[in-house]
């Protein structure tokens, strides 16, 4: 009799634990949907302009990582030829409006190896609020310097470019956001 009571108690405890497990799973799924909806709603509240932080007299919008090239570089907020000697620069756009364009010199330590990127390679841009944006290279092409519209209105979420050796053309990597 005692054995039957213990076996029945163990079985009831097992069933109760399974019920609690299933209940917790349903509640977590419902809460996850709410959290994701709140994140989506908050994401829409982000200022489309990238936050800028001044360091040592220069303004930065974040940094770019290109693992395939073993490159990790700060990105200056605005570009000009003097700034390009320091680091890649945002030419225009924002990661928050999916039209960010970053230019850099063809130094080997900057974007000099950009032509080595392959379709599917990962590029990450982290802004000054710590928001990480992940992209995949869609294509890497060489453009004429006059093809500004092909860069400015590309329809891609991120564009990276640099001059080729000699400066006659531009190596350009077009990237799409990875969700």
C-alpha positions in Angstrom: 0.0 0.0 0.0 2.8 2.4 0.9 4.6 1.6 -2.3 1.4 2.3 -4.4 1.0 5.6 -2.6 4.6 6.6 -3.3 4.4 5.6 -6.9 1.1 7.5 -7.3 2.6 10.6 -5.6 5.6 10.5 -7.9 3.4 10.2 -10.9 1.2 13.2 -9.8 4.4 15.2 -9.1 5.7 14.4 -12.6 2.3 15.4 -14.2 2.2 18.6 -12.1 5.8 19.5 -13.3 4.9 18.9 -16.9 1.8 21.1 -16.5 3.9 23.9 -15.0 6.4 23.5 -17.8 3.8 23.8 -20.5 2.1 26.8 -18.7 5.4 28.6 -18.4 6.1 28.0 -22.1 2.7 29.5 -23.1 3.2 32.6 -20.8 6.8 33.1 -22.1 5.5 33.0 -25.7 2.8 35.5 -25.0 5.3 37.8 -23.2 7.9 37.4 -26.0 5.3 38.7 -28.5 4.7 41.7 -26.3 8.4 42.4 -25.9 9.0 42.2 -29.6 6.1 44.5 -30.3 7.5 47.0 -27.8 10.9 46.8 -29.4 9.4 47.3 -32.9 7.4 50.3 -31.5 10.5 51.7 -29.8 12.6 51.2 -33.0 10.3 53.5 -34.8 11.0 56.2 -32.1 14.7 56.3 -32.9 15.9 59.6 -34.2 16.8 59.0 -37.9 20.0 61.0 -37.4 22.9 59.0 -36.0 24.1 60.2 -32.6 27.5 62.0 -32.8 30.2 61.9 -30.1 33.2 64.2 -30.1 36.5 62.7 -29.2 39.8 64.5 -29.5 38.3 67.3 -31.6 36.6 64.9 -34.2 33.0 63.8 -34.3 32.2 60.1 -34.7 29.0 58.2 -35.5 30.3 54.7 -34.6 32.5 52.1 -36.0 32.5 49.5 -38.9 33.7 45.9 -38.7 34.5 43.8 -41.8 35.5 40.4 -40.4 36.5 38.9 -43.8 39.1 41.7 -44.1 40.0 41.8 -40.4 39.1 45.5 -40.4 37.6 47.4 -37.5 37.6 51.1 -37.8 35.9 54.2 -36.3 33.7 56.2 -38.6 33.8 60.0 -38.6 30.5 61.9 -38.7 31.4 64.0 -41.8 33.8 63.5 -44.6 36.4 65.7 -46.2 39.9 64.8 -47.6 41.7 65.6 -44.3 39.3 63.4 -42.3 39.7 60.6 -44.8 43.4 60.4 -43.8 42.4 59.6 -40.3 39.5 57.1 -40.6 36.5 56.2 -42.8 33.9 58.9 -43.0 30.1 58.9 -43.3 29.4 60.6 -46.6 25.7 60.7 -46.0 22.8 58.8 -44.7 22.1 56.8 -41.6 21.9 53.2 -40.5 18.5 54.2 -39.1 17.1 55.1 -42.5 18.9 52.3 -44.4 20.9 54.6 -46.7 24.3 54.9 -45.0 27.3 55.5 -47.2 30.8 55.3 -45.8 33.9 56.3 -47.8 37.5 55.6 -46.9 41.0 55.8 -48.4 42.4 52.8 -50.1 45.0 52.4 -47.4 45.5 48.7 -46.6 44.5 49.5 -43.0 41.3 51.2 -44.2 39.3 50.0 -47.3 42.2 49.1 -49.5 41.2 45.4 -49.6 37.5 46.2 -50.2 37.6 44.5 -53.6 38.3 41.2 -51.8 34.8 41.1 -50.4 32.5 38.3 -51.6 28.8 38.1 -51.8 27.4 37.2 -48.3 30.4 38.5 -46.3 29.3 40.2 -43.1 29.7 43.9 -42.3 28.7 45.4 -39.0 28.1 49.1 -38.2 27.8 50.0 -34.5 26.5 53.4 -33.7 27.4 55.6 -30.7 24.4 54.3 -28.8 25.7 50.8 -29.2 23.1 49.7 -31.7 24.7 47.0 -33.9 23.5 46.8 -37.5 24.5 43.7 -39.4 24.7 43.6 -43.2 25.6 41.1 -45.9 27.6 42.1 -49.0 25.2 41.8 -52.0 27.8 42.8 -54.6 31.1 44.5 -55.0 31.7 46.4 -58.2 34.0 49.1 -59.7 32.3 52.4 -60.6 33.4 55.5 -62.4 33.8 58.6 -60.1 31.0 60.2 -62.0 28.5 57.5 -61.0 27.5 59.4 -57.8 23.8 58.6 -58.3 24.6 54.8 -58.3 25.9 55.2 -54.8 23.6 57.9 -53.4 20.4 56.3 -54.7 21.5 52.7 -54.7 18.6 51.3 -52.8 21.0 49.3 -50.6 21.1 49.7 -46.8 24.8 50.3 -46.6 27.4 51.3 -49.2 31.2 51.2 -48.6 33.6 52.6 -51.2 37.1 53.6 -51.8 39.3 54.7 -54.7 41.2 52.1 -56.7 45.0 52.5 -56.9 45.6 55.5 -59.0 42.2 57.0 -58.1 40.6 56.6 -61.5 37.7 54.4 -60.3 35.9 53.4 -57.1 35.6 50.0 -55.6 32.1 49.9 -54.1 30.5 47.3 -51.9 26.7 47.3 -51.7 25.2 45.7 -48.6 21.8 44.7 -47.4 20.7 44.5 -43.8 20.5 41.1 -42.2 17.7 40.7 -39.8 
